[in-house]
């Protein structure tokens, strides 16, 4: 596989991460570049790490991984999507506002937290990154069989996913900043549907 093929592979593998990044952007009232960077780093990092792990494992456990990877991805995405829906229907405006990190507001001597960034849930972010990079793990197994330059492959896949995820947060924020609750509902539904799509694709392959 050449550079062009690896880039196209990276784009294909990053589509799930892009969709989830859009969902994360939907939940932001306004874009926070630091959080967008962290989200992109999580998705890009895991998308680069997973092929490396798959390549290292090689064919030793390939049959076990491919047998359950779609169920793992479906379970994680459905769980997080359901949580987003629960929060959207059970949190009122004050609850969502108090969930924000108001340290910056305190330094300015104001209680208005509308512009303060919501706290990132790193455990949730890790689960999302794992769920969206399981296909990359399987791709790493294939790289081992094909003798692909693994360092070049993981670099291109990681950078591609990082860039698309960063853009995804921005795109999601542009659509969701004025419609926080509907955006949260839409984000939860998208995650669940994404999990269902992954499951159906693997079961019907």
Protein Blocks (a to p, Z undefined) as FASTA:
>chain_A
ZZklmmmmmmmmmmmmmmmmmmmmmmpmbacfklmmmmmmmmmmmmmmmmmmmmmnmmml
mmmmmmmmmmmmmmmmmmmmmmmmmmmmmpcfklmmmmpcfklmmmnopabfklpccddd
fklmmmmmmmmmmmmmmmmmmmmmnopafklmmmmmmmmmmmmmmmmmmmmmmmmmmmmm
lmmmmmmmmmmmmmmmmmmmmmmZZ
